[in-house]
Amino acid sequence: MKDLILKLENISVGYHSKEIVSEINASVFTNELVAVLGKNGAGKSTLINSILGFQNVIKGEIFIENKSLNKISSQQIAQQIAVVLPRLSIVPKIKVEELVAMGRLPYHKVLKSISNEEKLMIDEVLHLVGITDLANKFANEISEGQLQLVMIARALCQDAKLVILDEPTSNLDLANQYKIFNLLNELKTKMNKSFLMITHEVDFALENADKIWWIENGKLIENIPEQVAFEHQIMQKLSDQNLHYDNVTNRFSISQKHIKSINVKGNSELAYWVKNALIRNGISVENNAENHIEITENNIIFDNQNFENIQAIINFIQQNEKYNYNRSE
């Protein structure tokens, strides 16, 4: 069972007594990538600032690894949560290796006191993020895409269980956006990290995130990507931000070994999102498969059972040995 890293318990956030997002109940577990989505001004940054302790919640309570945020110091918060901002206002003229090492500051008054073990950690992080070749370059002389990787490396060196990223792919080209999202998915398992990320890259988020926090009309909805997309029409609602989803190339499918084969019958929008959820979870969708899911406008029927939502059908297939006969090595 996954450990609970962050818990928001009936919190409301805003400024002074004005609530922007209210009655939030949400969580982040180990090895999860959670994407925070919503239109500009919905309250995404306000929520993140409250989680970081930069501003007080209006009501409710935030827990970091079962400890109330109100009962731990700012230094302890820095040891529990690392942050990656979209860009530095001023890029220091120091070597990349030194900038990454600054992730150890919550544990030291001065960086000169870092141990040999910590130096090995820094080297390992540089390798995992793929920026070992940048170690001796000056941070103010590298590209924006490279600098963002450096800032992610610095956050990882902080050795916090939770890393919060505020628009980590903003101002980056498509290739670097792919690189960042793929990297986060790899690191959550390799380094046993959880990532909470504000982003406007909705197509990438729906493809890569384990869970979505969708903020709209002062409320936060938490669910798997396909369920949120289907119920809340987020692609249509965010279309004014020049986002595009390609129904022909099917951006939500990802390359991974399929463990089962299922046919999805139905042409409704719900059928579309069920297919995406199956593929994202490594389940092959094939028209000639022996087992099939029947989709009507709002019903999911499989194995003579009616499932109330997309997550339920995914859980059923994954947990039922009957459908695990096609598991890859």
C-alpha positions as CSV (number, residue, x, y, z in Angstrom):
1,M,0.0,0.0,0.0
2,K,1.3,3.4,-0.9
3,D,2.2,5.9,1.9
4,L,0.3,9.1,2.2
5,I,2.6,12.1,1.6
6,L,0.3,15.1,1.5
7,K,-3.3,15.4,2.7
8,L,-5.6,18.4,2.4
9,E,-8.4,18.0,4.9
10,N,-11.4,20.2,4.2
11,I,-9.2,23.3,3.5
12,S,-10.3,26.6,2.0
13,V,-7.7,28.9,0.5
14,G,-7.7,32.6,-0.5
15,Y,-6.7,36.0,0.7
16,H,-7.8,37.3,4.1
17,S,-11.4,36.0,4.5
18,K,-12.1,35.8,0.8
19,E,-12.2,32.1,-0.3
20,I,-11.0,31.3,-3.8
21,V,-11.1,27.5,-3.5
22,S,-13.1,26.0,-0.7
23,E,-13.7,22.6,1.0
24,I,-10.7,20.9,-0.6
25,N,-10.2,17.2,0.2
26,A,-7.3,15.8,-1.7
27,S,-4.1,13.7,-1.3
28,V,-0.8,12.8,-2.8
29,F,0.7,9.3,-2.3
30,T,4.2,7.9,-2.9
31,N,5.3,7.6,-6.5
32,E,2.4,9.7,-7.8
33,L,2.5,12.5,-10.4
34,V,-0.4,14.8,-9.8
35,A,-1.2,17.6,-12.2
36,V,-3.1,20.7,-11.1
37,L,-5.2,22.1,-13.9
38,G,-7.6,25.0,-14.2
39,K,-8.0,28.3,-16.0
40,N,-5.9,31.3,-15.1
41,G,-7.2,32.8,-11.8
42,A,-8.9,29.6,-10.7
43,G,-6.7,29.4,-7.6
44,K,-3.9,27.0,-8.5
45,S,-1.0,29.2,-7.3
46,T,-3.0,30.2,-4.2
47,L,-3.4,26.5,-3.3
48,I,0.3,25.8,-3.8
49,N,1.4,28.8,-1.8
50,S,-0.8,27.5,1.1
51,I,0.7,24.0,0.9
52,L,4.2,25.6,1.0
53,G,3.2,27.6,4.1
54,F,3.7,30.9,2.3
55,Q,0.2,31.9,3.3
56,N,-2.3,30.6,5.8
57,V,-5.3,28.5,4.9
58,I,-8.7,30.1,5.7
59,K,-9.9,26.9,7.3
60,G,-9.1,23.2,7.4
61,E,-5.7,21.6,7.8
62,I,-2.8,20.4,5.7
63,F,-0.7,17.4,6.6
64,I,2.8,16.5,5.4
65,E,3.5,12.8,6.1
66,N,0.8,12.9,8.8
67,K,2.2,16.0,10.5
68,S,0.2,19.2,10.6
69,L,1.8,22.0,8.6
70,N,0.9,24.3,11.5
71,K,3.1,22.3,13.9
72,I,6.4,22.1,11.9
73,S,9.0,24.8,11.3
74,S,9.8,26.4,7.9
75,Q,13.1,24.5,7.9
76,Q,11.2,21.2,8.4
77,I,8.8,22.1,5.6
78,A,11.9,22.7,3.3
79,Q,13.1,19.2,4.2
80,Q,9.7,17.7,3.4
81,I,8.8,19.7,0.2
82,A,11.1,20.9,-2.6
83,V,10.0,23.5,-5.1
84,V,10.8,24.1,-8.8
85,L,9.7,27.5,-10.1
86,P,9.1,28.2,-13.8
87,R,12.2,30.3,-14.1
88,L,14.8,32.2,-12.0
89,S,14.5,35.9,-11.9
90,I,18.2,36.2,-11.9
91,V,20.4,33.2,-12.9
92,P,23.5,33.2,-10.7
93,K,26.9,33.0,-12.3
94,I,27.9,29.8,-10.6
95,K,28.6,26.3,-11.9
96,V,25.7,24.0,-12.5
97,E,27.1,21.5,-9.9
98,E,27.1,24.3,-7.3
99,L,23.6,25.3,-8.1
100,V,22.4,21.7,-7.8
101,A,24.2,21.4,-4.5
102,M,22.2,24.3,-3.1
103,G,19.4,21.7,-2.7
104,R,21.2,20.7,0.5
105,L,20.8,24.1,2.1
106,P,17.8,23.1,4.3
107,Y,20.3,20.7,6.1
108,H,23.3,23.1,6.4
109,K,24.1,26.7,7.3
110,V,26.8,26.7,4.7
111,L,27.4,24.4,1.7
112,K,31.0,23.9,2.6
113,S,29.9,21.5,5.3
114,I,28.3,18.9,3.0
115,S,29.5,15.4,3.5
116,N,31.1,13.0,1.0
117,E,27.9,11.0,1.0
118,E,26.0,14.1,0.0
119,K,28.5,14.8,-2.8
120,L,27.9,11.3,-4.1
121,M,24.1,12.0,-4.0
122,I,24.7,15.2,-6.1
123,D,26.7,13.2,-8.7
124,E,23.9,10.5,-8.8
125,V,21.2,13.1,-9.3
126,L,23.2,14.8,-12.1
127,H,23.4,11.4,-13.8
128,L,19.7,10.5,-13.3
129,V,18.6,13.9,-14.7
130,G,21.0,13.5,-17.6
131,I,23.0,16.7,-17.0
132,T,26.4,15.3,-15.9
133,D,28.0,17.0,-18.9
134,L,26.7,20.4,-17.6
135,A,28.2,20.1,-14.2
136,N,31.2,22.4,-14.8
137,K,29.3,24.9,-17.0
138,F,28.0,28.2,-15.7
139,A,24.3,28.2,-15.0
140,N,23.8,31.6,-16.7
141,E,25.3,30.3,-20.0
142,I,23.0,27.3,-20.6
143,S,19.6,27.1,-22.4
144,E,16.3,27.5,-20.6
145,G,15.5,23.8,-21.1
146,Q,18.8,22.8,-19.6
147,L,18.3,25.3,-16.7
148,Q,14.9,23.7,-15.9
149,L,16.6,20.3,-15.7
150,V,19.2,21.8,-13.4
151,M,16.4,23.2,-11.1
152,I,14.7,19.8,-11.0
153,A,18.1,18.3,-10.0
154,R,18.5,20.9,-7.2
155,A,15.0,20.0,-5.9
156,L,15.9,16.3,-6.0
157,C,19.0,16.9,-4.0
158,Q,16.8,18.4,-1.3
159,D,15.8,14.8,-0.7
160,A,12.2,15.7,0.1
161,K,9.4,13.1,-0.5
162,L,7.3,15.7,-2.3
163,V,8.4,18.0,-5.2
164,I,6.1,20.8,-6.2
165,L,6.6,22.2,-9.7
166,D,5.1,25.4,-10.9
167,E,4.7,25.4,-14.7
168,P,8.0,23.4,-15.2
169,T,7.5,23.3,-19.0
170,S,6.5,27.0,-19.6
171,N,8.6,28.7,-22.3
172,L,10.1,25.4,-23.4
173,D,9.9,23.9,-26.9
174,L,8.0,20.7,-27.5
175,A,11.1,18.4,-27.3
176,N,12.0,19.8,-23.9
177,Q,8.4,19.5,-22.7
178,Y,8.4,15.8,-23.6
179,K,11.8,15.4,-21.8
180,I,10.5,17.0,-18.6
181,F,7.3,14.9,-18.4
182,N,9.1,11.7,-19.3
183,L,11.8,12.4,-16.7
184,L,9.3,13.0,-13.9
185,N,7.6,9.7,-14.7
186,E,10.9,7.9,-14.5
187,L,12.1,9.7,-11.3
188,K,8.9,9.1,-9.3
189,T,9.8,5.4,-9.2
190,K,13.6,5.5,-9.4
191,M,13.9,8.0,-6.6
192,N,10.7,7.1,-4.7
193,K,9.4,10.7,-5.2
194,S,5.9,12.3,-5.5
195,F,5.4,15.2,-7.8
196,L,2.6,17.9,-7.6
197,M,2.7,20.0,-10.7
198,I,0.8,23.1,-11.9
199,T,0.7,23.1,-15.7
200,H,-1.2,24.4,-18.7
201,E,0.0,21.6,-20.9
202,V,-3.2,19.7,-20.5
203,D,-2.5,17.1,-23.2
204,F,0.8,16.1,-21.6
205,A,-0.9,16.1,-18.1
206,L,-3.7,13.8,-19.2
207,E,-1.2,11.5,-20.8
208,N,1.4,11.3,-18.0
209,A,-0.3,12.2,-14.7
210,D,-1.5,9.5,-12.3
211,K,-4.1,11.9,-11.0
212,I,-5.6,15.3,-11.8
213,W,-6.6,18.1,-9.5
214,W,-9.1,20.1,-11.6
215,I,-10.0,23.5,-10.1
216,E,-13.1,25.1,-11.4
217,N,-15.8,27.5,-9.8
218,G,-14.1,27.5,-6.4
219,K,-13.9,23.7,-6.1
220,L,-11.2,21.1,-6.6
221,I,-12.1,17.8,-8.2
222,E,-9.6,14.9,-7.8
223,N,-9.7,11.8,-10.0
224,I,-7.8,9.9,-12.6
225,P,-7.2,11.8,-15.9
226,E,-9.7,10.1,-18.1
227,Q,-12.6,10.5,-15.6
228,V,-11.9,14.2,-15.0
229,A,-11.6,14.8,-18.8
230,F,-14.8,13.0,-19.5
231,E,-16.9,14.5,-16.7
232,H,-15.7,18.1,-16.7
233,Q,-15.0,18.6,-20.5
234,I,-11.6,20.1,-19.7
235,M,-10.2,20.1,-23.2
236,Q,-13.1,22.2,-24.4
237,K,-13.0,24.5,-21.4
238,L,-9.3,25.2,-21.9
239,S,-9.4,25.5,-25.7
240,D,-9.0,29.3,-25.4
241,Q,-5.4,28.7,-24.3
242,N,-4.3,27.4,-27.7
243,L,-4.3,23.8,-26.6
244,H,-4.8,21.1,-29.1
245,Y,-5.7,17.4,-28.8
246,D,-5.2,15.3,-31.9
247,N,-7.9,12.7,-32.2
248,V,-6.1,11.1,-35.2
249,T,-2.7,10.5,-33.5
250,N,-4.3,9.9,-30.1
251,R,-1.9,11.7,-27.9
252,F,-3.1,10.0,-24.8
253,S,-1.7,6.6,-25.7
254,I,1.8,5.9,-24.4
255,S,4.4,3.3,-25.3
256,Q,4.4,0.5,-22.8
257,K,4.0,-3.3,-22.7
258,H,0.4,-4.4,-22.8
259,I,-0.7,-7.0,-20.3
260,K,-4.2,-7.8,-21.6
261,S,-6.3,-7.4,-24.7
262,I,-9.8,-5.9,-24.5
263,N,-12.3,-4.7,-27.1
264,V,-14.3,-1.5,-26.4
265,K,-17.7,-1.4,-28.1
266,G,-19.3,2.0,-28.3
267,N,-18.8,5.3,-30.0
268,S,-19.7,7.7,-27.2
269,E,-17.3,10.1,-25.6
270,L,-17.2,7.8,-22.5
271,A,-16.0,5.0,-24.7
272,Y,-13.2,7.2,-25.9
273,W,-12.0,8.0,-22.4
274,V,-12.3,4.3,-21.3
275,K,-10.0,3.3,-24.2
276,N,-7.5,6.0,-23.1
277,A,-7.6,4.7,-19.5
278,L,-7.0,1.1,-20.6
279,I,-4.0,2.0,-22.8
280,R,-2.5,4.2,-20.2
281,N,-2.6,1.3,-17.7
282,G,-0.9,-1.1,-20.2
283,I,-4.1,-2.8,-21.4
284,S,-4.2,-3.5,-25.2
285,V,-7.4,-2.3,-26.9
286,E,-8.1,-4.5,-30.0
287,N,-11.2,-4.9,-32.1
288,N,-10.9,-8.7,-32.4
289,A,-10.2,-9.3,-28.6
290,E,-12.3,-12.0,-27.0
291,N,-13.2,-9.9,-24.0
292,H,-15.2,-6.7,-24.6
293,I,-16.5,-3.8,-22.7
294,E,-19.9,-2.5,-23.8
295,I,-20.2,1.3,-23.5
296,T,-23.5,3.2,-23.8
297,E,-23.8,6.9,-23.2
298,N,-23.2,6.7,-19.5
299,N,-22.8,3.0,-18.7
300,I,-19.8,0.7,-18.6
301,I,-20.7,-3.0,-18.8
302,F,-18.1,-5.8,-18.6
303,D,-18.3,-9.4,-17.5
304,N,-22.1,-9.0,-16.9
305,Q,-21.4,-6.2,-14.4
306,N,-22.2,-2.5,-14.6
307,F,-19.3,-0.2,-13.4
308,E,-20.1,3.3,-12.1
309,N,-16.9,5.0,-13.4
310,I,-13.7,4.5,-15.4
311,Q,-11.5,3.8,-12.4
312,A,-13.8,0.9,-11.3
313,I,-13.5,-1.0,-14.6
314,I,-9.7,-0.5,-14.6
315,N,-9.4,-1.8,-11.0
316,F,-11.6,-4.8,-11.9
317,I,-9.5,-5.8,-14.9
318,Q,-6.2,-5.4,-13.1
319,Q,-7.2,-7.3,-10.0
320,N,-9.0,-10.2,-11.8
321,E,-6.6,-13.0,-12.7
322,K,-9.0,-14.1,-15.4
323,Y,-7.9,-11.2,-17.6
324,N,-4.1,-11.4,-16.8
325,Y,-3.4,-14.2,-19.3
326,N,-1.7,-11.9,-21.8
327,R,0.9,-10.5,-19.4
328,S,4.2,-9.5,-20.9
329,E,7.6,-10.5,-19.5
